[in-house]
Amino acid sequence: MLEGLTNVVVKELKELLRDPKILIGMIVVPLLMFPIMGLVIRGSMESVEQRLQKLEVGLVDFDHGTFTENLTTFLQSVNVSIINIAASDLTEAAIFLQTKTNATDLIHIPEGVTENVSQKLPAMIEVLSIFSGAGGIIEMSGSEAVTGYLEYFKRTLAPDPFTTIVKSIVKGEVKDVPPSTLFTIAYSQVFILPVTISVLLVFSMQIAATSVASEKEEKTLETLLSLPISRFTILSGKLVGSIIVAAVGAIAIIFGFNYYMGSFALIGTPSPVDPSALGLAPTLTGYVVLGASVFMALLSALALAIIISAFSEDVRGAQSIVGYLYTLIMLPMFVIMFTDFNALPLIAKIVFLAIPYAHPMLAAQASITGNYLMAILGVVYVAVFTVALLYLASRLFATEKILTAKLKFRGFKLRRKKS
């Protein structure tokens, strides 16, 4: 039944190996993308480890008793640096912590804790964690470490139990909400939006590249270019059509992805906290900046895909060439999700900001943090990059090179032996 299978397999392998673009996409792109992603994740884990090894914690003490002395001695014994803050209230202490130190967590010991503990009365201390919304999945590492140390101190060293209340510092104000709840609120910006943007860009580039390459392969592009309409109109039509189809596909995938991720949530965990009351809901400015950034990045991705696909002879070749660019889209997504951009080395920041498709993801963070300066500058940078690509694409469509351009890899093509 499978007679001749070997000949068919050999024939297919020759056809595939004859196109070096496919080989490069199968070998070079994975060799670059996955190690880079691994370095990003490993760097994130190392930054968490270094942060925990050199953990700095602010301490505002209104008790001035033996409880504070014992707790301070214990924390110093586990290599936690204590920053004593003299403040009249928690708001003042929170502002000092954010502006004058590198610490991200504050321990508040109210007045009377030592007396309550000695008399076996209920005692309470607070841990306040700074929420920036830009730390990815390592946002809560500091507060979890501090609460872990306090639990260990309570179980093994403190003669009497006490209660630890975890709160958050949001934009300099103390909020009676734990960091875990804020992380859930910011989930859509930290995870869903970067994934959405990445899927949208990938879909758009594939559609735009296929649109041009399929017409070249089917020999219909010549007919389209001979119609009594401007070639810029043809280019604009391809761009708009690609945007619409890509947006529909991205929405469908994100709805499915969101449902999939939501299935891991425990029953009863949804938070009743209103993000707008905490200052974490995107404002009109945030929506405008994010929309402008995504639109510019989308246009640049489409124009780049059209330019690249013009050098391919068929759909398969176009998709292979466009696949080389996926690293430029996936890498920023992983950086945003797993690391704190502000903690990156200077060279890494420069490389990251040079990638146009990283700026919409920074704009997604800015929509909840309110730091719009970098996002606005990113929109300007991507706009300039987009205009340059659109100019190149329009010039390409204005000439016959759109029909004749080919990307050749000399020395890589397999040649059949002459019989």
C-alpha positions in Angstrom: 0.0 0.0 0.0 2.9 2.3 0.7 4.9 1.4 -2.4 6.9 4.4 -3.7 6.7 6.2 -0.3 10.5 6.5 -0.2 10.6 8.3 -3.6 7.8 10.7 -2.5 9.6 11.5 0.8 12.9 12.1 -1.1 11.1 14.3 -3.6 9.5 16.4 -0.8 12.8 16.8 1.1 14.5 18.0 -2.1 11.7 20.6 -2.7 11.9 21.8 0.9 15.7 21.9 1.0 15.9 23.7 -2.3 14.5 26.8 -0.6 17.1 28.1 1.9 14.6 30.6 3.4 12.8 27.7 5.0 16.0 26.2 6.4 17.0 29.5 7.9 13.6 30.0 9.4 13.7 26.5 10.9 17.2 26.7 12.3 18.3 30.3 12.7 15.2 31.7 14.2 14.7 29.1 16.9 18.4 29.2 17.7 18.1 33.0 18.3 14.6 33.3 19.8 14.5 30.6 22.4 17.9 31.2 23.9 17.1 34.9 24.1 13.8 34.1 25.8 15.7 31.8 28.1 18.2 34.6 29.0 15.3 36.9 29.7 13.6 34.5 32.1 16.9 33.5 33.7 17.8 37.2 34.1 14.4 37.7 35.8 15.0 34.9 38.2 18.5 36.1 39.0 17.2 39.6 39.6 14.6 38.1 42.0 17.3 36.1 43.8 19.6 39.1 44.0 16.8 41.2 45.3 16.0 38.7 48.0 19.6 38.3 49.0 20.0 42.1 49.4 16.5 42.8 50.6 16.0 46.3 51.9 12.9 47.0 54.1 11.7 50.3 55.5 10.7 50.4 59.1 8.4 53.0 60.7 8.2 52.4 64.4 5.5 54.1 66.6 5.9 51.6 69.4 9.6 51.9 70.4 9.5 48.8 72.5 11.3 45.4 72.9 9.1 43.9 70.2 10.7 46.2 67.6 14.2 45.4 68.9 13.6 41.7 68.7 12.1 41.9 65.2 14.9 44.1 64.0 17.6 41.8 65.4 15.9 38.8 63.7 15.6 40.5 60.3 19.2 41.6 60.4 20.2 38.0 61.2 18.7 36.9 57.9 20.5 39.6 55.9 17.6 42.0 55.6 18.7 45.7 55.6 16.5 47.8 57.8 15.9 51.5 56.9 14.5 53.3 59.9 12.1 56.0 58.7 11.1 58.9 61.0 7.6 60.0 59.9 4.5 61.4 61.5 2.2 59.1 59.5 2.2 56.2 57.0 1.6 58.5 54.0 4.8 60.5 54.8 6.7 57.2 55.4 5.4 55.8 52.0 6.5 58.9 50.1 10.0 58.8 51.8 10.3 55.1 50.9 9.5 55.7 47.2 11.6 58.8 46.8 14.6 58.4 49.0 15.3 54.6 49.1 15.4 51.6 46.8 13.2 49.6 49.2 9.9 48.4 48.0 8.4 47.2 51.3 7.6 49.0 54.6 7.0 47.4 58.0 4.7 49.5 60.2 4.7 48.8 64.0 1.8 50.7 65.6 2.0 52.1 69.1 1.2 49.6 71.9 2.4 46.4 70.2 4.9 45.6 72.8 2.4 46.1 75.6 -0.3 44.0 73.9 2.1 41.2 73.2 3.3 41.2 76.8 -0.3 41.1 78.1 -1.3 38.4 75.6 -3.7 40.8 73.9 -4.3 41.0 70.1 -1.4 42.7 68.4 -1.1 43.8 64.8 1.7 45.0 62.5 1.4 46.0 58.9 3.5 45.3 55.8 3.1 47.8 53.0 4.3 47.0 49.5 4.9 49.5 46.7 2.9 48.6 43.7 4.3 50.0 40.5 2.5 47.9 37.9 5.8 47.6 35.9 7.5 44.7 37.6 6.0 41.8 35.7 5.7 38.6 37.6 8.4 39.6 40.1 6.2 42.5 41.4 5.2 40.6 44.6 8.5 38.9 45.4 9.6 41.4 48.0 6.3 41.5 50.0 6.1 37.7 50.0 9.6 37.4 51.3 8.9 40.0 54.1 5.7 38.3 55.2 7.5 34.9 55.1 10.2 36.2 57.5 7.5 37.6 59.8 5.6 34.3 59.8 8.8 32.5 60.7 9.6 35.0 63.4 6.1 34.6 64.8 6.2 30.8 64.9 9.7 30.2 66.2 11.0 33.3 68.0 8.1 35.5 69.2 6.7 34.3 72.6 3.2 35.4 71.7 1.5 35.5 68.3 0.6 38.6 66.4 -1.3 39.4 63.3 0.3 40.6 60.1 -1.8 42.8 57.8 -0.5 43.3 54.2 -1.4 46.5 52.4 -0.2 48.3 49.3 1.3 51.7 48.4 -0.2 52.9 45.1 1.1 56.2 43.7 2.3 57.3 47.1 -1.0 56.5 48.9 -1.6 53.7 51.3 -4.4 51.4 50.1 -6.1 48.7 52.3 -5.5 46.1 49.5 -2.9 43.3 49.4 -0.4 43.3 46.5 -1.9 40.0 45.3 -5.2 41.7 44.7 -3.5 44.5 42.8 -1.6 42.0 40.7 -5.0 40.4 39.7 -6.3 43.8 38.8 -3.3 44.6 36.7 -3.4 41.1 35.1 -4.9 42.4 31.8 -2.3 45.1 31.4 0.7 42.9 32.5 -0.2 39.7 30.6 -3.3 40.0 28.3 -2.4 43.2 26.6 1.2 42.2 25.6 -0.1 38.9 24.3 -2.9 40.6 22.5 -0.5 43.1 20.8 1.9 40.3 19.9 -0.8 38.1 18.3 -2.2 41.1 16.4 1.2 42.0 15.0 2.0 38.4 14.0 -1.4 37.9 12.4 -1.1 41.2 10.5 2.3 40.5 9.1 1.3 37.0 8.0 -1.8 38.3 6.3 -0.1 41.2 4.6 2.8 39.1 3.4 0.4 36.4 2.1 -1.7 39.0 0.3 1.2 40.2 -1.9 2.9 36.8 -2.3 -0.3 35.0 -3.3 -1.0 37.5 -6.1 2.6 37.2 -7.3 2.4 33.4 -7.2 -1.0 33.4 -9.0 0.1 36.0 -11.6 -2.8 38.4 -10.6 -0.7 41.2 -9.3 0.1 42.4 -12.8 -3.6 42.7 -13.5 -4.3 44.5 -10.2 -1.5 47.0 -10.9 -2.8 47.7 -14.4 -6.2 48.9 -13.1 -7.0 52.6 -13.5 -6.4 53.3 -9.8 -3.3 54.7 -8.1 -0.9 52.2 -6.7 -1.0 54.0 -3.4 -4.7 53.2 -3.2 -3.9 49.5 -3.8 -1.3 49.7 -1.0 -3.7 51.4 1.3 -6.4 48.8 0.5 -4.0 46.0 1.4 -3.1 47.7 4.7 -6.7 48.3 5.8 -7.8 44.9 4.8 -5.0 43.2 6.7 -5.7 45.3 9.8 -9.4 44.3 9.8 -8.8 40.6 9.3 -5.9 40.5 11.8 -8.0 42.4 14.4 -10.9 39.9 14.1 -8.5 36.9 14.4 -6.6 38.5 17.4 -9.9 39.1 19.2 -11.0 35.5 18.8 -7.7 34.2 20.0 -7.5 36.5 23.0 -11.0 35.6 24.1 -10.0 32.0 24.0 -6.7 32.7 25.8 -8.5 34.8 28.4 -11.0 32.0 29.1 -8.1 29.4 29.3 -6.1 31.5 31.8 -9.3 32.2 33.8 -9.9 28.5 34.2 -6.9 28.3 36.5 -8.4 30.9 38.9 -9.8 29.5 42.2 -13.5 29.9 42.9 -14.3 32.9 44.9 -11.1 34.8 44.2 -12.4 37.6 42.0 -11.8 40.9 43.8 -14.6 43.4 44.4 -12.1 46.2 44.4 -12.7 49.0 41.9 -9.5 49.7 39.9 -10.6 53.3 39.3 -10.8 53.9 43.1 -7.2 52.8 43.4 -6.0 54.9 40.5 -5.2 51.8 38.4 -7.9 52.2 35.7 -6.7 53.5 32.4 -7.6 57.1 31.8 -8.6 58.8 28.6 -5.0 59.9 28.1 -3.9 56.3 28.6 -6.3 54.9 26.1 -5.3 57.6 23.5 -1.5 56.9 24.0 -2.0 53.1 23.9 -4.3 53.3 20.8 -1.8 55.6 19.0 1.1 53.3 19.9 -0.6 50.1 18.8 -1.9 51.7 15.6 1.6 53.0 14.6 3.2 49.6 15.4 0.6 47.8 13.4 1.1 50.0 10.4 4.8 49.6 10.5 4.5 45.8 10.8 2.2 45.7 7.8 4.4 47.9 5.7 7.5 45.9 6.7 5.7 42.6 5.8 4.7 44.0 2.4 8.2 45.1 1.6 9.7 41.8 2.6 7.0 39.7 0.8 7.8 41.6 -2.4 11.1 39.7 -2.5 9.5 36.3 -2.3 8.3 34.2 -5.2 5.5 32.4 -3.5 3.4 32.3 -0.3 5.7 29.8 1.4 8.7 31.9 0.9 6.9 35.0 2.1 5.8 33.3 5.3 9.3 32.0 5.9 10.9 35.4 5.5 8.3 37.1 7.7 8.9 34.4 10.4 12.4 35.9 10.9 10.8 39.0 12.4 8.8 37.2 15.1 11.8 37.4 17.5 11.4 41.2 17.4 7.8 40.8 18.6 8.1 38.0 21.1 11.2 39.2 22.9 9.6 42.5 24.1 6.5 40.6 25.2 8.6 38.3 27.4 10.6 41.2 28.8 7.5 43.0 29.8 5.9 39.9 31.4 8.9 38.6 33.3 11.1 41.6 34.2 11.1 45.1 35.4 12.1 47.4 32.5 13.6 50.0 34.9 15.9 47.3 36.4 17.4 46.3 33.0 21.1 47.3 32.3 21.5 50.4 30.1 22.6 48.4 27.0 19.6 46.2 27.4 17.3 49.2 27.7 18.8 50.7 24.5 18.3 47.5 22.6 14.8 47.1 23.9 13.7 50.7 23.0 15.2 50.3 19.6 12.6 47.6 18.8 9.5 49.5 17.5 7.2 46.7 18.6 8.3 47.1 22.3 6.7 50.5 22.6 3.0 49.4 22.5 3.8 47.1 25.4 5.4 49.9 27.4 2.3 52.0 26.6 0.1 49.2 28.0 2.0 49.5 31.3 1.8 53.3 31.2 -2.0 53.1 31.0 -2.1 52.0 34.6 1.0 53.5 36.0 0.3 57.0 34.6 4.0 57.5 33.4 3.2 58.6 29.9 6.4 60.4 29.0 8.3 57.3 27.7 5.1 56.1 26.0 4.6 59.3 24.2 8.2 59.4 23.0 7.7 55.9 21.9 4.7 56.9 19.8 6.9 59.5 18.1 9.7 57.1 17.4 7.4 54.4 16.0 5.6 57.0 13.9 8.9 58.1 12.3 9.8 54.5 11.7 6.3 53.8 10.2 6.5 56.8 7.9 9.9 55.6 6.6 8.5 52.1 6.0 5.3 53.4 4.3 7.5 55.5 2.0 9.6 52.5 1.1 6.5 50.4 0.5 4.9 53.1 -1.7 8.1 53.5 -3.7 8.2 49.8 -4.2 4.6 49.7 -5.4 5.3 52.7 -7.7 7.8 50.7 -9.7 7.9 47.4 -11.4 10.3 46.0 -8.8 7.2 44.8 -6.9 6.9 42.2 -9.7 10.5 41.4 -10.3 12.3 41.7 -7.0 13.7 38.4 -5.6 15.7 37.5 -2.5 18.5 35.2 -3.5 20.8 33.2 -1.2 23.9 32.5 -3.3 25.7 29.3 -2.6 22.8 27.8 -0.6 20.6 26.4 -3.4 20.8 22.7 -4.1 21.5 21.8 -7.7 20.6 18.6 -9.4 23.4 16.6 -11.0 23.3 16.6 -14.8 22.7 13.1 -16.1 
